[in-house]
Amino acid sequence: MTTSNYQLAQINIAELKAPIDSPQLKDFVDNLDRINALAEDSPGFVWRLKGEGNDATSLRPLGDDVIVNMSVWRDVDTLRAYVYKTAHVEIMKRRREWFARMGQAFMVLWWVPAGHEPTPTEAARKLEHLRAHGPTPDAFTFAEAFSAPDAAVGGAPFSTKDGCPA
């Protein structure tokens, strides 16, 4: 494995169907600590956004009914392994119970210099960039990812054609 001076940042957002403290979202909230601990113990995990408590549900930079999840990982492969090959996928499969269907991109990936902790404002700009321009080296998805800027062929596209299993 080649060491990069870049790490992979991600944000995913969800529009709540009910208040976070409602009975409808209880099972989601009850699983947050377990799924966040799983992320932190996963190979390649670097950092995740936290608000009050041990998660980011108290932070609402994109609106009162939109929750955010942001994290930084070593690379696309380690994030993909966590998202699609751990207990996280079981929670993802249930997202329609808790969150409204969004008509536009709700997740984006981008490269940041190693050690950088992205802000929600930075992440929102990346999500808007993806929505406006589709996948580019500046903002992309698992299905149409780009290599780190300092890779042998920096910013080169590669496709995993991963569809969301949920």
C-alpha positions in Angstrom: 0.0 0.0 0.0 1.3 3.4 -1.0 1.1 6.1 1.6 -0.8 9.2 0.5 -0.8 12.7 1.8 -4.5 12.7 1.4 -7.4 11.0 3.2 -11.0 10.5 2.1 -13.7 12.7 3.6 -17.4 11.8 3.4 -20.7 13.3 4.3 -24.1 11.8 4.1 -27.3 13.5 5.1 -30.8 12.3 5.9 -34.1 14.1 6.1 -35.9 13.0 9.2 -39.5 11.6 9.0 -40.0 12.5 12.6 -38.2 14.3 15.5 -35.0 12.5 16.5 -36.4 11.8 20.0 -39.7 10.3 18.6 -40.7 6.7 19.0 -40.4 6.3 15.2 -36.7 7.0 15.3 -36.0 5.2 18.6 -34.4 2.1 17.0 -32.2 4.3 14.8 -31.0 6.4 17.8 -30.6 3.2 19.9 -28.1 1.9 17.3 -26.0 5.0 16.9 -23.4 4.2 19.6 -23.0 0.7 18.3 -22.6 1.7 14.6 -20.3 4.6 15.5 -18.1 2.3 17.6 -18.0 -0.1 14.7 -16.8 2.7 12.4 -14.1 3.8 14.9 -12.8 0.2 15.2 -12.8 -0.3 11.5 -9.5 -0.4 9.5 -8.9 2.9 7.8 -11.1 5.0 10.1 -9.5 8.4 10.9 -12.1 10.8 12.4 -15.8 11.5 12.6 -17.9 14.6 13.4 -19.5 14.7 16.8 -21.9 17.2 18.4 -23.3 17.1 21.8 -22.8 13.5 23.0 -21.1 10.8 20.9 -22.8 11.5 17.6 -23.7 14.4 15.2 -27.5 14.3 15.5 -27.5 17.6 17.5 -25.8 19.4 14.6 -28.2 20.7 12.0 -26.1 22.8 9.5 -28.4 21.9 6.6 -31.8 22.5 8.3 -33.7 21.5 11.3 -35.0 18.2 9.9 -31.7 17.1 8.2 -29.1 15.2 10.2 -25.5 14.8 9.0 -22.8 12.1 9.3 -19.3 13.1 8.4 -16.1 11.2 8.7 -12.6 10.8 7.3 -11.0 7.5 6.2 -7.7 6.4 4.8 -9.1 5.7 1.4 -12.1 4.6 -0.7 -11.6 0.9 -0.1 -11.6 1.1 3.7 -14.7 3.3 3.8 -16.5 1.0 1.3 -15.6 -2.0 3.4 -17.2 -0.4 6.5 -20.3 0.8 4.6 -21.1 -2.3 2.7 -19.4 -5.2 4.6 -20.2 -4.6 8.3 -23.3 -4.4 10.4 -23.7 -0.8 9.1 -25.4 -2.2 6.0 -28.2 -3.6 8.1 -29.0 -0.1 9.4 -28.7 1.3 5.9 -31.3 -1.1 4.7 -33.8 0.3 7.2 -33.3 4.0 6.3 -36.8 4.3 4.7 -38.3 3.7 8.1 -36.6 6.8 9.5 -35.7 9.1 6.6 -37.5 10.7 3.7 -36.5 9.7 0.2 -34.3 12.4 -1.3 -34.6 13.4 -4.9 -30.9 14.4 -5.2 -27.5 13.2 -4.0 -27.3 12.8 -0.2 -23.7 11.5 0.0 -20.4 12.8 -1.3 -16.8 11.8 -1.1 -13.7 14.0 -1.5 -10.0 14.1 -0.8 -8.6 16.2 2.0 -5.0 16.7 3.1 -4.0 14.2 5.8 -5.0 15.5 9.2 -7.6 17.9 8.0 -11.0 17.7 9.7 -13.6 19.0 7.3 -16.4 21.4 8.4 -20.1 20.9 7.7 -19.9 24.1 5.5 -17.0 22.6 3.4 -19.0 19.3 3.1 -22.2 21.1 2.1 -20.2 22.9 -0.7 -18.9 19.4 -1.9 -22.4 18.0 -1.9 -23.7 21.0 -3.9 -20.8 20.6 -6.3 -21.7 16.9 -6.9 -25.3 17.8 -7.4 -24.5 20.5 -9.9 -21.7 18.8 -11.9 -21.9 15.1 -11.2 -18.8 13.1 -10.1 -15.5 15.0 -10.6 -12.1 14.7 -8.8 -13.4 17.4 -6.4 -16.6 15.6 -5.3 -17.6 12.0 -6.2 -19.4 8.8 -5.2 -18.5 5.2 -4.6 -19.8 4.3 -8.1 -17.7 7.0 -9.8 -14.7 7.6 -7.6 -11.4 9.4 -8.3 -7.9 8.6 -7.0 -6.1 10.8 -4.5 -4.4 13.8 -6.0 -1.0 12.4 -5.2 -1.7 8.9 -6.6 0.5 7.7 -9.5 -2.2 9.0 -11.8 -3.7 11.7 -9.5 -7.4 12.4 -9.8 -7.9 9.5 -12.2 -11.4 8.2 -12.3 -12.2 4.6 -11.3 -15.5 2.9 -11.1 -16.5 0.3 -8.5 -20.1 0.3 -9.9 -21.2 -0.4 -6.3 -24.9 0.0 -6.0 -26.3 0.6 -2.6 -27.4 -2.8 -1.2 -30.1 -1.1 0.9 
